[in-house]
Amino acid sequence: MKNLKSIALALVVALATVSVSAQTKKIDAAKSSINWLGKKVTGQHNGTVNFKEGNLVFRGKKVTGGNFVVDMTSLTATDLQGEYQGKLNGHLKADDFFGTDKFPTATLVFKKVVAKSATTFAVTGNLTIKGITKPVTFDLATTANSATAKFNVDRTKYDIKYGSGSFFSNIGDKAINDEFELDVTLKF
């Protein structure tokens, strides 16, 4: 009986050392970036918004989770300068768009991660903007010290309808695309 207990204990210890525990990697918010691109009938604007914090969860080299908070008050256009940049930034932060006074942060929480390859993962997550949570899907590519993703977000799902041809039929060449593009780089 003593030998059986010793064998069982040895087996538990061996299995515990073989199983890979989860590791949470905190992003470096200052070195990580979110670049956005919004298009309209007559052109486009691009800019940045900063992370407040975030992390990716790994099991070995596989991503198994993630959680991010974005500082929406940092939203800025980078294709304009001076007065025009100030006007666009003010409008993007106003209630017509992101309402950053009432909603200073946006969040993304990974809900499902499926490996597509050793370094690429299909992610489904819950994105919350202006207090509204909707699912998003995208591919996440990883390296030892970073991760990248590019995906589109339909702003109208978050009650951002200003200039949307889907809601206002008489705006003609002033229409703004419902989707905006995000190009994300995480450094950890």
Secondary structure, 3 states (H helix, E strand, C coil): CHHHHHHHHHHHHHHHHHCCCEEEEECCCCCCEEEEEEEECCEEEEEEEEEEEEEEEEECCEEEEEEEEEEEEEEEECCCCHHHHHHHHHHHHCCCCCCCCCCCEEEEEEEEEEECCCCEEEEEEEEEECCEEEEEEEEEEECCCEEEEEEEEEHHHHCCCCCECCCCCCCHHHCEEEEEEEEEEEEC
